[in-house]
Amino acid sequence: MKHAILTTTAVLIFLGAAIGFAAESAYTVPEHLKPMTTWRNGWSAEETRKYRLEYNNNTLTDGEDDGAYAIAHLSELLPTAIVHRDGPIAKLESAPVPEIEDVIATTDLGAMTLREMMKDQRSRIRAIAVVHKGKLVYENYIGIRPWDNHIWASAAKSVVGLVSYLLEKEGKLELNQTVGHYMPQFRDTAWEHIQVADVLHQRSGLDILEAEVGDPKHPMTLFYAIFAGASGIPKGASFFDAMNSVKKLREPGQRFEYSSMNTMMMVMIAEKITKKPFHDLMTEMVWSKTGMEGDAELGLSPSGEPSAFGIFSSRLRDLARYGMLYTPSWNVVAKENIVGKDYLPKIYATAKVEQYSGNLGDRMIAHFGNLDMGASYQWDAVFPDGDLYKSGRGGQCLYVSPETDTVVVYFSASYKSTLWVHAYAREIVKQVFRKK
């Protein structure tokens, strides 16, 4: 099969990890990019038509102006399924904490306050919200409107982890079973004998690293070309076509090695054992049980497969509400404790520090400091103090601090994902809430 080759702008598509750049204030973006504030009140009819026509398989990842439009208008450009809200909206009481804007963090822009970073047009940040003890203590929309749905990118992987945990809790999924047990179509492939737990925690040991995207002979290139509907891909090509040809890299369970293929396998297993499409599982198990403001959108491949590893969008406040499910203030947004009391202990027990270095782990350590971090249940980083972090391509952020009962979320359109400002999320918790 002749594969379409993704350009280098898509090499690390929706990884949920930053490329490690040296921090320096000389960071620049092209002068032709419009400031994020241009779209604070929406897009003109002319821009809307222009960006719809310009869409191609690299638009979502390039960070250009058309990409900024695309990641806030998924359903106009890709097939999508609706993840439905239901019931009354959980109102978030406003209790502003002005000192949040004084928080200082160091990124490739240099050391600056949150206030300065948001005004710096190089940051390309679009919206940020902070919830503490169930109250909305900070919110700022720089480049989108409060009701705009925006892509989570790989931050959506945490939902796949949660659904997997809930299926395990219900006794429908056994993590010590093998992939081949649940997925007969993957027997006689490298997946067959891998335990589900090693797939869930991104320790499958398969040769499916995101850095391989761009190699025309590697299955990861085909995997992402299928998702993006790239030219040259045969009609009806599926993720299975890419996943069934992967090879073993090392023994499973030895090292945290991040890959969207692992996430997609968990999605496939969930659909197999429940006999339900994944957007219905997200609706029934999470979204409809939380007092969301709006429906969410789950992207589909051209062959109709759910791209739950990264093509998911919602309002910013609804991302924050989702994050609150992992905090003591879950009852502000939900009638039942969806996450449950044993979820966090499971997260902490399976986040193995000794397996974290290399691949994405090294990038997280570089950005957050030399901490003894781990990863599990599809989270990028599990910190020694119990905080959780999940990033998304283009600068999306979900940071949850159960101990301080804080959630920090933001949407961004980082140019080619060369700038990440996620250090601010942890610094907000440390400088404002953990000290109290």
C-alpha positions in Angstrom: 0.0 0.0 0.0 1.3 3.4 -0.9 1.2 5.7 2.0 0.7 9.5 2.0 3.6 11.0 3.9 2.7 13.7 6.4 4.8 16.8 6.4 7.2 17.6 9.1 4.7 20.0 10.6 2.7 16.9 11.6 5.5 14.7 12.8 4.5 15.0 16.4 0.8 15.4 15.8 -1.3 15.5 19.0 1.4 13.9 21.1 0.5 15.7 24.3 4.1 16.5 24.8 6.4 19.4 24.0 9.6 19.2 22.0 12.4 20.3 24.3 13.6 23.7 23.4 16.0 25.8 25.4 14.2 28.5 27.3 15.1 31.8 25.7 13.3 35.1 25.2 14.4 35.2 21.6 11.6 32.8 20.6 9.7 34.1 17.6 6.7 33.3 15.5 6.2 34.4 11.9 5.1 38.0 11.4 2.1 37.1 9.2 0.3 35.3 12.0 -2.6 37.3 13.4 -2.8 38.0 17.1 -5.1 35.7 19.0 -7.1 38.7 20.1 -8.2 39.1 16.5 -10.8 36.4 17.1 -11.8 37.3 20.7 -15.3 38.0 19.3 -15.4 35.3 16.5 -14.5 35.1 12.8 -15.8 37.2 9.9 -17.9 35.5 7.2 -15.0 36.1 4.8 -12.5 34.4 7.1 -14.9 31.5 7.8 -15.2 30.7 4.1 -11.5 31.2 3.5 -10.4 28.9 6.3 -12.9 26.2 5.4 -11.6 26.1 1.9 -8.0 26.0 3.0 -8.4 23.0 5.2 -6.1 20.0 4.5 -4.6 17.1 6.5 -1.9 19.3 8.0 -4.1 22.2 9.1 -4.9 20.9 12.6 -1.2 20.7 13.4 0.5 23.7 11.8 -0.5 26.5 14.1 -1.2 28.9 11.2 -4.2 31.1 11.2 -6.3 28.5 9.4 -5.2 26.0 12.0 -6.4 28.3 14.8 -9.8 28.3 13.1 -9.8 24.6 12.5 -9.2 23.5 16.1 -12.1 25.6 17.2 -14.5 24.4 14.4 -13.9 20.6 14.2 -17.4 19.7 13.1 -17.1 21.9 10.0 -14.0 20.2 8.7 -14.1 16.6 9.9 -16.7 13.9 10.5 -17.7 14.1 14.2 -20.0 12.3 16.6 -21.8 14.2 19.4 -21.0 13.4 23.0 -24.2 14.6 24.7 -24.7 16.6 27.8 -27.9 16.1 29.9 -29.7 17.5 32.9 -29.1 20.9 34.6 -25.9 22.8 34.1 -23.6 22.9 37.1 -23.1 26.6 37.7 -19.6 27.6 38.8 -19.7 30.3 41.4 -17.3 33.1 40.6 -14.7 34.0 43.3 -11.9 35.9 41.7 -8.3 35.5 42.9 -6.4 38.4 41.2 -3.0 37.3 42.4 -3.1 34.4 39.9 -2.0 36.9 37.2 1.1 37.6 39.2 2.3 34.0 39.1 5.7 33.7 37.5 7.0 30.8 35.3 9.8 30.3 33.0 9.2 29.0 29.4 10.8 29.6 26.0 9.4 33.2 26.3 11.6 33.7 29.3 10.6 34.3 32.9 7.4 36.4 33.1 4.1 36.7 34.9 1.0 35.0 33.7 -0.4 38.5 32.9 2.6 39.2 30.7 2.5 35.8 29.0 -1.1 36.2 28.1 -0.4 39.6 26.5 2.6 38.3 24.6 1.4 37.4 21.1 4.1 34.8 20.7 2.3 32.6 23.3 -0.7 32.1 21.1 -2.7 31.2 24.2 -6.5 31.5 23.6 -8.3 30.9 27.0 -7.5 29.9 30.5 -9.6 29.0 33.6 -8.8 28.1 37.2 -11.2 26.4 39.6 -10.4 26.1 43.3 -12.6 24.3 45.8 -15.4 24.2 43.3 -15.3 27.9 42.5 -14.2 29.7 39.3 -11.3 31.8 40.6 -9.9 32.9 37.3 -11.0 33.0 33.7 -9.8 34.9 30.6 -10.7 34.5 27.0 -8.0 35.9 24.8 -8.7 34.4 21.4 -12.0 32.5 21.5 -15.5 33.0 23.0 -16.8 31.2 26.1 -19.2 29.1 24.0 -16.7 28.0 21.4 -15.8 24.4 21.4 -12.0 23.9 21.1 -9.9 20.8 20.6 -8.4 19.1 23.6 -5.9 17.2 21.4 -4.2 14.5 23.5 -5.7 15.8 26.8 -8.7 13.6 25.6 -6.6 10.5 26.3 -7.4 10.9 30.0 -11.0 10.3 29.2 -10.1 7.0 27.6 -8.1 6.2 30.7 -11.2 7.0 32.9 -13.6 4.9 30.7 -11.1 2.0 30.9 -11.0 2.4 34.7 -14.8 2.4 35.0 -15.1 -0.7 32.8 -12.5 -2.4 35.0 -14.5 -1.3 38.1 -17.7 -2.8 36.6 -15.9 -6.1 36.1 -16.1 -5.8 32.3 -12.4 -5.3 31.7 -9.6 -7.3 33.3 -6.3 -5.5 33.0 -4.3 -8.7 33.4 -5.9 -10.2 30.4 -4.1 -9.9 27.0 -5.1 -7.9 24.0 -5.6 -11.1 22.0 -8.2 -12.2 24.6 -10.4 -9.2 23.9 -9.5 -8.6 20.2 -9.3 -11.8 18.2 -8.4 -9.8 15.1 -5.1 -8.9 16.6 -4.1 -12.5 17.3 -0.9 -13.5 15.4 0.3 -9.8 15.6 2.7 -8.1 18.0 -0.3 -7.1 20.2 -1.6 -10.5 20.9 0.2 -11.4 24.2 0.5 -7.9 25.7 -1.4 -7.3 28.9 -4.1 -4.7 28.7 -2.6 -2.9 31.7 0.7 -2.3 29.7 -1.3 -0.8 26.8 -3.4 1.4 29.2 -0.3 2.7 31.0 1.6 3.3 27.8 4.2 0.5 28.4 3.3 -1.8 25.6 6.9 -2.2 24.4 5.8 -1.9 20.7 7.6 0.0 18.0 4.9 2.7 17.9 6.7 5.8 19.1 5.2 9.1 17.9 8.6 10.2 16.7 8.3 7.7 13.8 5.6 9.7 12.2 6.9 10.9 8.8 8.8 7.7 8.0 6.9 6.4 5.0 7.6 2.8 5.9 6.5 3.0 9.5 2.9 2.1 10.6 2.6 5.3 12.7 2.7 7.4 9.5 -0.1 5.4 8.0 -2.0 5.6 11.3 -2.0 9.4 11.3 -2.5 9.7 7.6 -5.7 7.7 8.0 -6.9 9.9 10.9 -6.3 13.1 8.9 -7.8 11.8 5.7 -4.6 12.4 3.8 -4.4 12.1 0.1 -3.2 8.8 -1.3 -4.9 6.7 1.4 -7.2 4.1 0.0 -10.9 4.5 0.6 -12.0 2.7 3.7 -8.5 2.4 5.2 -8.8 1.9 8.9 -6.6 2.3 12.0 -6.5 -1.5 12.1 -4.6 -1.5 8.8 -1.8 0.4 10.5 -2.0 -1.3 13.9 -1.9 -4.9 12.8 1.6 -4.5 11.2 3.5 -3.0 14.2 6.5 -4.8 15.6 7.9 -5.5 19.0 10.5 -3.0 20.3 11.1 -4.4 23.8 9.4 -6.5 26.5 6.2 -4.9 27.6 5.9 -3.3 31.0 9.5 -2.0 31.1 9.3 1.6 29.9 6.8 4.4 29.6 6.7 5.1 25.8 3.8 7.3 24.7 1.8 6.4 21.7 -1.7 7.2 20.4 -1.9 3.7 19.1 -2.0 2.4 22.7 -4.9 4.8 23.3 -6.7 3.6 20.2 -6.3 0.0 21.3 -8.0 0.8 24.6 -10.9 2.5 22.6 -11.2 -0.6 20.4 -11.3 -2.9 23.5 -13.9 -0.7 25.2 -16.2 -0.8 22.1 -15.6 -4.6 21.8 -16.6 -5.5 25.3 -19.6 -3.1 25.6 -20.8 -3.4 22.0 -21.3 0.4 22.0 -19.6 3.2 20.0 -17.1 5.2 22.0 -19.0 8.4 21.8 -21.9 6.7 23.5 -19.6 5.4 26.2 -18.3 8.9 26.8 -21.8 10.3 26.9 -23.2 7.6 29.3 -20.2 7.3 31.6 -18.9 10.8 31.9 -20.4 13.7 29.9 -24.1 13.3 30.6 -23.4 12.7 34.3 -21.5 16.0 34.7 -23.3 19.3 34.6 -21.8 20.4 31.3 -22.8 23.6 29.5 -22.6 22.1 26.0 -22.3 18.9 23.9 -18.8 17.8 23.0 -17.6 16.6 19.6 -15.6 13.4 19.0 -13.7 13.3 15.7 -14.0 10.3 13.4 -11.7 9.0 10.8 -12.9 8.9 7.2 -13.9 5.2 7.8 -15.9 6.2 10.9 -13.5 5.2 13.7 -13.4 7.4 16.8 -10.2 9.4 17.1 -10.5 9.5 20.8 -6.7 9.8 21.2 -6.9 13.5 20.4 -9.7 14.7 18.2 -12.2 15.8 20.9 -13.5 19.3 21.6 -15.6 21.2 24.1 -16.0 24.5 25.8 -13.2 25.5 28.2 -15.5 25.5 31.3 -16.5 22.0 30.4 -12.9 20.9 30.3 -12.6 22.4 33.8 -15.8 20.6 35.0 -14.3 17.4 33.7 -11.1 18.1 35.7 -13.2 18.7 38.8 -14.3 15.0 38.7 -10.9 14.2 40.0 -11.0 16.6 43.0 -12.8 16.8 46.3 -15.2 19.2 44.7 -16.6 16.6 42.3 -20.1 17.1 43.9 -20.3 20.7 42.6 -20.6 19.3 39.0 -22.0 15.7 39.5 -24.6 13.9 41.6 -22.4 10.8 41.8 -18.7 10.3 42.4 -17.9 9.2 38.9 -14.2 8.8 39.5 -14.6 7.0 42.8 -12.4 6.7 45.9 -10.0 4.1 44.5 -9.1 5.8 41.3 -6.4 8.0 42.6 -4.7 5.2 44.7 -4.6 3.2 41.5 -3.1 6.1 39.6 -0.4 6.5 42.2 0.3 2.8 42.5 0.8 2.3 38.8 2.8 5.4 38.0 6.3 3.9 38.1 9.0 6.5 38.5 11.7 4.0 37.4 10.1 3.5 34.0 9.5 7.2 33.2 12.7 8.4 31.7 13.1 8.5 28.0 10.6 9.5 25.3 7.9 11.8 26.7 9.0 11.4 30.3 12.3 13.3 29.7 10.3 16.1 28.1 8.0 16.4 31.1 11.0 16.3 33.5 12.7 19.1 31.5 9.6 21.3 31.6 8.5 20.7 35.2 11.9 20.3 36.9 13.8 17.2 38.1 11.0 15.5 39.9 10.3 11.9 40.6 7.4 11.6 38.2 5.5 8.7 36.7 2.6 8.1 34.3 -0.4 5.9 34.2 -4.0 5.6 33.0 -3.1 7.8 30.1 -1.9 10.8 32.1 1.4 12.3 30.9 2.7 13.1 34.4 1.8 12.0 37.9 3.7 14.2 40.4 5.2 13.3 43.8 2.6 15.5 45.5 -0.3 13.7 43.7 -1.0 16.3 41.0 -1.9 15.1 37.5 -1.1 16.6 34.1 -2.3 15.9 30.6 -1.2 17.9 27.7 -2.4 18.2 24.1 -0.8 19.2 20.8 -0.8 22.9 20.2 -0.6 23.8 23.9 -3.7 22.4 25.4 -3.6 21.8 29.2 -5.4 19.9 31.9 -3.8 20.1 35.3 -5.5 18.6 38.3 -4.4 19.0 41.9 -6.5 16.8 44.1 -4.7 17.8 47.3 -5.3 21.5 46.8 -8.7 21.0 45.1 -7.6 22.9 42.1 -8.0 22.6 38.3 -6.1 24.6 35.7 -7.1 24.4 32.0 -6.2 26.3 28.9 -6.6 26.2 25.2 -3.8 27.4 22.8 -2.8 27.5 19.2 1.0 27.3 19.6 2.8 27.8 16.3 3.8 24.3 15.1 3.7 23.3 18.8 7.1 24.9 19.2 6.1 26.7 22.4 4.5 25.2 25.5 3.6 27.2 28.5 2.3 24.4 30.7 4.7 25.4 33.5 2.2 28.0 34.5 -0.4 25.4 35.5 1.8 23.9 38.1 3.2 27.3 39.2 -0.4 28.6 39.8 -1.0 25.7 42.1 2.3 26.0 43.9 2.5 29.8 44.3 -1.2 30.5 45.0 -2.9 27.5 46.5 -0.3 25.0 47.8 1.3 27.6 50.1 -2.0 28.1 52.0 
